[in-house]
């Protein structure tokens, strides 16, 4: 992996990320939805390449399920937080870390762990790439025949976000996802460009290399963290919203905070 990727906007946010999202009631519910799907599609003791591992919460869960993980991120701060978490949990024998810049993945050497059984990216790491076609071609090469891919991406229409910020008279924030390539604030001083492809566009970008199997809404009925006040200290309400979302997630990807794309490697194309 690249020894010197560019500075990462998420370095500043790394120390506070778990408090602001991972450890919240909504964060746990949303992540649990992704984990349930991973349990369905991953074979026992798979080798998994994780893109944008953040503070290592998903890598820790995967290791706990018996998988081996190469957890990657461009952010030094995120990788440091993830290493601490994995070491504290005694899972270092199942998780290795490497720095990987998704924007320059085409220039990366093949990782020694390749080919992987699966590649996984949670909560919007792929939104930092304008066009995922080059990335998809590389990931296709890094996966074994029959390998799986699970990507959780922010879409252009989050109904909760539009309604929430609309009611708070913040129209530019309510429609921020409609301006592709805009600079999004990360922490107090950093920003980076973000794109919001629709599920159909993302499937099109990946189609030469991957076959889409399922698309699910993540955060379609359950509110995003910005609207956490609606369910704070109301566990019964959050549980009910979660159960409704589980039932209808396959129909609500187009209006969700994130959508989950579950894919299989196409073995009829050359890598």
C-alpha positions as CSV (number, residue, x, y, z in Angstrom):
1,X,0.0,0.0,0.0
2,X,1.1,3.6,-0.5
3,X,3.6,4.8,2.1
4,X,2.7,8.4,1.7
5,X,-0.9,9.1,0.7
6,X,-2.2,12.7,0.8
7,X,-3.3,14.2,4.1
8,X,-6.7,13.0,5.1
9,X,-9.6,15.2,6.1
10,X,-10.8,12.6,8.7
11,X,-7.7,12.8,10.8
12,X,-9.2,15.6,12.8
13,X,-12.5,13.7,13.3
14,X,-11.0,10.4,14.3
15,X,-10.8,10.9,18.0
16,X,-14.4,12.0,18.4
17,X,-16.0,9.7,15.8
18,X,-17.1,6.9,18.1
19,X,-18.7,9.3,20.5
20,X,-20.6,11.1,17.8
21,X,-21.7,8.1,15.8
22,X,-20.5,4.6,16.6
23,X,-21.6,4.6,20.2
24,X,-25.0,6.3,19.7
25,X,-28.2,4.4,19.7
26,X,-28.8,5.2,16.0
27,X,-25.3,4.3,15.1
28,X,-25.6,0.9,16.6
29,X,-28.9,0.2,14.9
30,X,-27.7,1.3,11.5
31,X,-24.5,-0.7,11.8
32,X,-26.4,-3.7,13.0
33,X,-28.4,-3.6,9.7
34,X,-25.2,-3.8,7.8
35,X,-23.8,-6.6,10.0
36,X,-26.9,-8.7,9.5
37,X,-26.4,-8.6,5.7
38,X,-22.7,-9.5,6.0
39,X,-23.6,-12.5,8.1
40,X,-25.9,-13.6,5.2
41,X,-23.3,-13.3,2.4
42,X,-19.9,-14.1,3.9
43,X,-18.6,-17.6,4.1
44,X,-17.2,-18.8,7.4
45,X,-13.6,-17.6,8.0
46,X,-13.5,-15.4,5.0
47,X,-10.6,-13.0,4.1
48,X,-12.1,-9.5,3.9
49,X,-10.6,-6.3,2.4
50,X,-12.2,-3.3,4.2
51,X,-12.1,0.1,2.5
52,X,-12.4,3.1,4.8
53,X,-12.2,1.2,8.0
54,X,-12.6,4.3,10.2
55,X,-12.1,3.5,13.9
56,X,-12.2,-0.2,13.3
57,X,-15.7,-1.1,14.6
58,X,-16.6,-3.2,11.6
59,X,-13.1,-4.9,11.5
60,X,-13.5,-5.8,15.2
61,X,-17.0,-7.3,14.5
62,X,-15.7,-9.2,11.5
63,X,-12.8,-10.6,13.5
64,X,-15.2,-11.7,16.2
65,X,-17.1,-13.6,13.6
66,X,-14.0,-15.6,12.7
67,X,-13.0,-13.6,9.5
68,X,-9.5,-12.2,8.7
69,X,-9.4,-8.6,7.8
70,X,-7.1,-6.2,5.9
71,X,-8.5,-2.9,7.2
72,X,-7.5,0.1,5.2
73,X,-8.0,3.8,5.4
74,X,-6.2,6.9,4.1
75,X,-6.5,8.7,7.5
76,X,-3.7,8.3,9.9
77,X,-5.9,9.3,12.8
78,X,-8.6,6.7,11.9
79,X,-6.0,3.9,11.6
80,X,-4.5,4.8,14.9
81,X,-7.9,4.7,16.7
82,X,-8.6,1.4,14.9
83,X,-5.3,-0.2,16.0
84,X,-6.0,0.8,19.6
85,X,-9.4,-0.7,19.5
86,X,-8.3,-4.0,17.9
87,X,-5.3,-4.3,20.3
88,X,-7.5,-3.7,23.3
89,X,-9.9,-6.4,22.2
90,X,-7.1,-8.9,21.6
91,X,-8.0,-9.3,18.0
92,X,-4.7,-8.2,16.4
93,X,-4.1,-11.8,15.1
94,X,-7.1,-11.4,12.8
95,X,-6.8,-7.8,11.6
96,X,-4.0,-6.2,9.7
97,X,-4.0,-2.5,8.9
98,X,-2.7,-0.6,5.8
99,X,-3.0,2.9,4.4
100,X,-4.9,3.0,1.2
101,X,-5.9,6.1,-0.8
102,X,-9.1,5.1,-2.7
103,X,-8.6,8.0,-5.1
104,X,-5.3,6.5,-6.3
105,X,-6.1,2.8,-5.9
106,X,-5.1,2.1,-9.6
107,X,-1.5,2.9,-8.7
108,X,-1.4,0.5,-5.7
109,X,0.4,-2.8,-5.8
110,X,-1.6,-5.9,-5.1
111,X,-1.8,-6.6,-1.4
112,X,-0.1,-9.8,-0.3
113,X,-3.4,-11.1,1.1
114,X,-5.0,-11.0,-2.3
115,X,-7.1,-12.6,-3.6
116,X,-9.7,-11.9,-1.0
117,X,-13.0,-13.6,-0.4
118,X,-14.9,-10.3,-0.1
119,X,-14.5,-6.6,-0.1
120,X,-16.5,-4.3,2.1
121,X,-16.9,-0.6,2.6
122,X,-19.3,1.0,5.1
123,X,-20.9,4.4,5.6
124,X,-19.8,6.4,2.6
125,X,-16.1,5.8,2.0
126,X,-16.9,5.4,-1.7
127,X,-18.6,8.8,-1.8
128,X,-15.1,10.4,-1.8
129,X,-14.6,9.1,-5.4
130,X,-16.2,10.8,-8.3
131,X,-16.2,7.7,-10.5
132,X,-15.8,4.2,-9.1
133,X,-15.1,2.4,-12.4
134,X,-11.3,2.3,-12.0
135,X,-11.7,1.2,-8.4
136,X,-14.1,-1.5,-9.4
137,X,-11.6,-2.9,-11.9
138,X,-8.8,-3.1,-9.3
139,X,-11.1,-4.7,-6.7
140,X,-12.2,-7.2,-9.3
141,X,-8.5,-8.3,-9.7
142,X,-8.1,-8.5,-5.9
143,X,-11.1,-10.8,-5.4
144,X,-11.1,-14.5,-5.9
145,X,-13.6,-16.0,-8.4
146,X,-17.1,-15.9,-6.8
147,X,-16.0,-13.2,-4.4
148,X,-18.5,-10.9,-2.8
149,X,-18.7,-7.1,-2.4
150,X,-20.8,-5.1,0.0
151,X,-20.7,-1.3,-0.3
152,X,-22.7,1.1,1.8
153,X,-23.0,4.5,0.0
154,X,-24.8,7.8,0.6
155,X,-27.4,8.5,-2.0
156,X,-28.6,11.8,-3.5
157,X,-32.0,11.8,-1.7
158,X,-32.3,11.3,2.0
159,X,-35.9,12.0,2.8
160,X,-35.3,12.3,6.6
161,X,-32.6,14.9,5.9
162,X,-34.7,16.9,3.5
163,X,-37.6,17.0,5.9
164,X,-35.6,17.7,9.0
165,X,-33.5,20.6,7.6
166,X,-36.5,21.9,5.7
167,X,-38.5,22.2,8.9
168,X,-35.5,24.0,10.5
169,X,-35.5,26.5,7.6
170,X,-32.1,25.3,6.3
171,X,-32.8,24.7,2.6
172,X,-29.2,24.5,1.5
173,X,-28.4,21.8,4.0
174,X,-31.6,20.0,3.1
175,X,-30.6,19.8,-0.5
176,X,-26.8,19.5,-0.1
177,X,-26.7,16.1,-1.7
178,X,-28.0,17.5,-4.9
179,X,-24.7,19.4,-5.5
180,X,-22.2,16.7,-6.5
181,X,-18.5,17.4,-5.9
182,X,-19.2,20.1,-3.3
183,X,-16.8,20.4,-0.4
184,X,-18.2,18.8,2.7
185,X,-17.0,19.9,6.1
186,X,-15.2,17.3,8.1
187,X,-14.5,18.4,11.7
188,X,-13.8,22.1,12.4
189,X,-11.1,22.9,9.9
190,X,-11.1,20.2,7.2
191,X,-13.2,19.5,4.1
192,X,-13.2,17.2,1.1
193,X,-15.2,16.8,-2.0
194,X,-18.1,14.3,-1.9
195,X,-20.3,12.8,-4.6
196,X,-23.8,11.2,-4.1
197,X,-24.4,8.6,-6.8
198,X,-27.9,7.1,-7.0
199,X,-28.2,3.3,-6.6
200,X,-28.8,3.0,-10.3
201,X,-25.7,5.0,-11.2
202,X,-23.5,3.1,-8.8
203,X,-24.7,-0.2,-10.2
204,X,-23.9,1.1,-13.7
205,X,-20.3,2.1,-12.6
206,X,-19.7,-1.3,-11.1
207,X,-21.5,-3.4,-13.7
208,X,-18.6,-4.3,-15.9
209,X,-16.9,-6.0,-13.0
210,X,-19.7,-6.9,-10.5
211,X,-23.2,-8.2,-10.6
212,X,-25.7,-6.5,-8.3
213,X,-27.6,-9.0,-6.1
214,X,-29.4,-6.8,-3.7
215,X,-30.0,-3.1,-2.8
216,X,-31.2,-2.1,0.7
217,X,-31.9,1.2,2.4
218,X,-29.9,1.9,5.5
219,X,-31.5,4.8,7.4
220,X,-34.7,5.1,5.5
221,X,-37.2,4.7,8.4
222,X,-34.6,5.0,11.2
223,X,-33.6,8.7,11.3
224,X,-30.0,9.8,10.6
225,X,-27.8,11.1,13.5
226,X,-28.7,14.7,12.8
227,X,-32.3,13.9,13.8
228,X,-31.3,11.8,16.8
229,X,-33.3,14.0,19.2
230,X,-36.5,12.4,17.8
231,X,-35.6,9.0,19.3
232,X,-33.2,9.9,22.1
233,X,-34.4,8.2,25.3
234,X,-37.1,6.5,23.3
235,X,-35.8,3.0,22.8
236,X,-39.2,1.5,22.0
237,X,-39.8,4.0,19.2
238,X,-36.3,3.4,17.8
239,X,-36.9,-0.4,17.9
240,X,-40.2,0.0,16.1
241,X,-38.7,2.1,13.4
242,X,-35.9,-0.4,13.0
243,X,-38.4,-3.3,12.6
244,X,-40.3,-1.3,10.0
245,X,-37.1,-0.6,8.1
246,X,-36.0,-4.2,8.1
247,X,-39.3,-5.2,6.5
248,X,-39.2,-2.5,3.8
249,X,-35.5,-1.8,3.3
250,X,-35.5,-3.5,-0.2
251,X,-38.0,-0.9,-1.4
252,X,-36.6,2.3,0.3
253,X,-33.0,2.5,-0.9
254,X,-33.8,5.5,-3.1
255,X,-34.8,7.7,-0.1
256,X,-32.4,6.4,2.6
257,X,-29.5,8.1,4.4
258,X,-27.3,5.3,2.9
259,X,-28.0,2.3,0.6
260,X,-26.3,-1.1,0.7
261,X,-25.3,-2.6,-2.5
262,X,-24.6,-6.4,-2.3
263,X,-22.7,-7.7,-5.3
264,X,-20.9,-10.7,-6.7
265,X,-17.7,-10.6,-8.7
266,X,-18.3,-11.3,-12.4
267,X,-16.0,-14.1,-13.4
268,X,-16.7,-13.9,-17.1
269,X,-14.6,-10.8,-17.5
270,X,-10.8,-10.4,-17.5
271,X,-9.2,-8.6,-14.5
